[in-house]
């Protein structure tokens, strides 16, 4: 039974709810913004609140999950130095999670204009895009995607394990999305952000990858996803199965088996 304490708060005013949380729990914050679905127009009665709080230089960097007014809130608390590090790491891993949170955010509390400055910096970083893959990174991704797509194609054989097929399809989609976004100089994503970023990176080939993944889930048909993965490989220099060399102790490409 839903009680007043567990019932989700109204979806129409997430900013007011987020501000009440910041005022009640994070009084040491210099600034605060609301990001995620609440800032992007996708907020529903079951959505979390995604809040970023800027701390003083001597603050304690952390992430907290709290229950507030009938819903969960993910609160990211960062000092300027930590936020600068996260922006740099986000560009390196090509996802820029914290930069996107700030770039698209709604200000909640910003008496000194600090949040506005970080929003500008985040938007500049996102506009510049991620750095290009190194030759070694591109070849690692080509090798892994080639291996995954070949294993996925084998699951079309009679008697193939459908659970293995689904697992391979998931990894193939993620690796193809990583490589395609890199080729297009676009940002990548994880979870629900993977299809959103993928469609932005390449509307046509991104849709082909997503439709191919759905074909595996709905019809156990790996061919469309394998074909889309092959098209991605074609943009990146083609399949890579032999000739890749890694020194002992160096981080190498993953494999479909591990």
VEXVEXLUM-553344 format. One line per 5 residues: number of its first residue (from 1); for each residue x, y, z of C-alpha. Coordinates in steps of 0.2 Angstrom, whole numbers, m for minus. Layout:
NUM	X/Y/Z; ... $
end
This chain:
1	0/0/0; 7/17/m5; 8/29/10; 11/48/10; 29/44/15 $
6	32/32/0; 21/40/m13; 32/49/m26; 32/68/m26; 23/77/m40 $
11	33/77/m56; 29/95/m60; 40/103/m48; 57/94/m46; 67/110/m44 $
16	58/116/m29; 59/98/m21; 78/98/m25; 81/115/m18; 72/110/m2 $
21	84/95/0; 99/106/m3; 94/119/10; 90/105/23; 105/94/21 $
26	119/103/11; 120/120/19; 139/121/17; 137/120/m2; 143/136/m12 $
31	131/132/m27; 119/118/m32; 111/113/m49; 98/100/m54; 103/89/m69 $
36	97/73/m77; 79/70/m83; 72/84/m72; 83/97/m82; 80/88/m99 $
41	61/88/m99; 60/69/m96; 55/69/m78; 42/57/m72; 34/53/m56 $
46	47/39/m54; 62/49/m59; 77/52/m47; 83/69/m43; 101/71/m50 $
51	109/85/m40; 127/92/m40; 133/103/m26; 149/113/m27; 159/112/m10 $
56	172/123/m3; 190/119/m6; 191/109/10; 175/100/8; 174/81/7 $
61	171/74/m11; 157/61/m11; 141/54/m19; 126/52/m8; 109/43/m12 $
66	95/49/m1; 77/47/0; 68/64/m1; 49/68/m2; 45/51/m9 $
71	59/48/m21; 77/45/m23; 90/58/m25; 108/56/m31; 118/70/m25 $
76	136/73/m31; 146/84/m20; 163/90/m27; 176/103/m23; 182/113/m38 $
81	198/102/m39; 188/86/m39; 176/93/m52; 190/98/m63; 197/81/m62 $
86	180/73/m66; 179/84/m81; 196/79/m87; 192/60/m84; 175/62/m93 $
91	184/68/m109; 196/54/m108; 183/41/m106; 172/49/m119; 157/50/m108 $
96	159/66/m99; 145/61/m87; 148/76/m74; 151/88/m88; 134/84/m96 $
101	126/85/m79; 132/103/m77; 130/108/m95; 111/104/m95; 107/108/m77 $
106	95/120/m69; 103/132/m56; 96/129/m39; 107/140/m28; 121/151/m35 $
111	123/167/m25; 141/169/m32; 139/164/m50; 150/149/m47; 138/136/m54 $
116	135/147/m70; 154/147/m73; 155/128/m72; 140/126/m83; 149/137/m96 $
121	165/127/m94; 155/111/m96; 147/117/m112; 163/122/m119; 170/104/m116 $
126	155/96/m123; 155/107/m138; 174/103/m141; 170/85/m141; 181/70/m135 $
131	199/68/m140; 202/56/m154; 207/38/m151; 225/34/m152; 230/21/m165 $
136	232/8/m152; 215/12/m144; 207/11/m161; 215/m6/m165; 210/m13/m148 $
141	192/m8/m151; 193/m15/m169; 200/m31/m163; 187/m33/m149; 172/m29/m160 $
146	179/m41/m174; 180/m55/m161; 163/m51/m153; 154/m50/m170; 161/m67/m175 $
151	156/m75/m159; 139/m67/m161; 137/m74/m179; 141/m91/m173; 125/m91/m161 $
156	114/m92/m177; 119/m111/m177; 105/m123/m172; 106/m127/m153; 116/m111/m149 $
161	113/m105/m131; 101/m90/m131; 108/m83/m115; 125/m82/m123; 118/m74/m138 $
166	110/m60/m128; 126/m58/m118; 136/m56/m134; 124/m45/m142; 125/m33/m127 $
171	144/m32/m128; 144/m31/m147; 132/m16/m146; 142/m7/m132; 159/m9/m142 $
176	151/m4/m158; 144/11/m150; 161/15/m143; 170/14/m159; 157/23/m170 $
181	156/37/m158; 175/39/m158; 175/38/m177; 162/52/m178; 170/62/m165 $
186	155/61/m154; 152/57/m135; 147/40/m130; 136/34/m116; 131/20/m105 $
191	114/13/m99; 99/23/m106; 112/36/m112; 120/24/m124; 105/24/m137 $
196	103/43/m135; 121/47/m138; 122/34/m152; 108/42/m162; 117/58/m160 $
201	133/52/m166; 126/44/m182; 107/43/m184; 108/30/m198; 121/18/m192 $
206	117/21/m174; 99/16/m178; 105/1/m187; 115/m5/m172; 100/m2/m160 $
211	88/m11/m172; 100/m25/m174; 101/m27/m155; 82/m28/m154; 82/m41/m168 $
216	92/m52/m156; 81/m49/m141; 65/m52/m151; 69/m64/m164; 86/m72/m159 $
221	92/m66/m176; 110/m60/m175; 112/m55/m193; 107/m37/m193; 118/m33/m178 $
226	133/m42/m186; 130/m32/m202; 129/m15/m193; 145/m20/m183; 153/m24/m199 $
231	148/m7/m206; 156/2/m191; 172/m8/m193; 172/m3/m211; 173/15/m205 $
236	187/12/m193; 199/3/m205; 190/m14/m206; 190/m30/m196; 206/m34/m186 $
241	209/m52/m182; 228/m55/m184; 243/m44/m182; 239/m35/m165; 253/m36/m153 $
246	253/m31/m135; 268/m31/m123; 267/m42/m108; 260/m32/m94; 252/m19/m105 $
251	233/m17/m104; 227/m26/m120; 210/m28/m128; 196/m38/m120; 190/m53/m127 $
256	173/m60/m130; 177/m74/m118; 182/m64/m103 $
end
